[in-house]
Amino acid sequence: MSSPASTPSQALPFGRLTTAMITPFRPDGSLDLDAAQKVATYLVDAGNDALVLNGTTGEAPTTSDQEKVQILQAVREAVGDRAKLVAGVGTNDTAHTIECAKQAEAAGADGLLVVTPYYNKPPQEGLRAHFTAVADATGLPNMLYDIPGRSGVEIKSETLVTLAEHPRIVAVKDAKGDIAGTTKVLANTDLFYYCGADELNLASLAIGAVGIASVVAHVASREYRQLIDAVVAGDLATAQEIDRRLVPAVETIMTRTQGAIMVKAALRLAGVIEHATLRLPLVEATAEQVDRLTTDLKQAGLIA
């Protein structure tokens, strides 16, 4: 029902261009809020309508609930109302997720990213109950995060159609890669879809996603803004040219090793952050990986 061309930007819950933002750390592993503010400002200046905080790329599994609130507050201070802030609150414990959702609402989030409960592999009935309980817990719009490669369970199309009836379940971050399934949900709901897999950004926009929730946009926000604008304008040729030009960047950031590892290395190459520190069990990119990253980003035209 929704499509990138027919939906006015102001009617979208989280705009069109969204980056799943990193969480910067100092060399000792402590939270670097100054760097978080710098990254957030850099991304908003580059054209982001919204930032997703405390998600997968934000290393949410290794930050505390208190740190998540601090990140949200620091980024809000940095960008003000220039961008929507979507807080990742999903865990594999419904009660804990509700607690995190309420904390995020109190801290000023504009929306919630709620990932499929991972590891415990709930049935679809459990997913419906979980997402409904979280959506009932606050007044914020919810973006469901469908990423079976990490969670172990997909949100089936029929489940999404049912959940779309909830007034606060308004969007999906789709990292499932099921174009046919996504089309089915778009045909039967008013959910706003945001592509959560950079290799499928153009394909997702073409079938009716309203935007993207990107990792590669850390270093390619301006290019992705141009790509989205081209799709909205019906200029498929321009969108294809940008999409193909960015293939080396998508491959190097998303397929060589874990995405947060490579995108932090990319941001350091771009001079946005000083340290590419990650928290274990994630480790920094190797010298060989950074060399390959440098070559690929140059090929994509993203660094000099």
DAWO-V987663 format. One record per backbone hydrogen bond with DSSP energy under -1.0 kcal/mol. NH is the residue of the N-H (numbers start at 1). CO is the residue of the C=O. Records with the same first field share a line. If there is no record, write none. Layout:
BEGIN
NH: CO, CO
END
This chain:
BEGIN
7: 3
11: 8
12: 9
18: 212
19: 50
20: 214
21: 19, 52
26: 30
29: 26
32: 24
36: 32
37: 33
38: 34
39: 35
40: 36
41: 37
42: 38
43: 39
44: 40
45: 41
46: 42
47: 44
48: 43
49: 17
50: 17
51: 84
52: 19
53: 86
59: 56
60: 55
62: 59
63: 60
68: 64
69: 65
70: 66
71: 67
72: 68
73: 69
74: 70
75: 71
76: 72
77: 73
78: 74
79: 75
80: 76
82: 79
84: 49
86: 51
87: 111
88: 53
89: 113
90: 113
97: 93
98: 94
99: 95
100: 96
101: 97
102: 98
103: 99
104: 100
105: 101
106: 102
107: 103
108: 105
109: 104
110: 85
111: 85
112: 141
113: 87
114: 143
116: 145
120: 118
127: 123
128: 124
129: 125
130: 126
131: 127
132: 128
133: 129
134: 130
135: 131
136: 132
142: 168
143: 112
144: 171
145: 114
146: 173
150: 147
151: 147
152: 148
160: 156
161: 157
162: 158
163: 159
164: 160
165: 162
166: 163
169: 166
170: 142
171: 142
172: 192
173: 144
174: 194
175: 146
182: 178
183: 179
184: 180
185: 181
186: 182
187: 183
192: 170
194: 172
195: 211
196: 174
200: 197
201: 198
204: 200
205: 201
206: 202
207: 203
209: 204
210: 193
211: 193
212: 16
213: 195
214: 18
218: 215
219: 216
224: 220
225: 221
226: 222
227: 223
228: 224
229: 225
230: 226
231: 227
232: 228
233: 229
234: 231
235: 230
236: 234
239: 235
240: 236
241: 237
242: 238
243: 239
244: 240
245: 241
246: 242
247: 244
250: 246
251: 247
252: 248
253: 249
254: 250
255: 251
262: 258
263: 259
264: 260
265: 261
266: 262
267: 263
268: 264
269: 265
270: 266
271: 268
272: 267
282: 279
290: 286
291: 287
292: 288
293: 289
294: 290
295: 291
296: 292
297: 293
298: 294
299: 295
300: 296
301: 298
302: 297
END
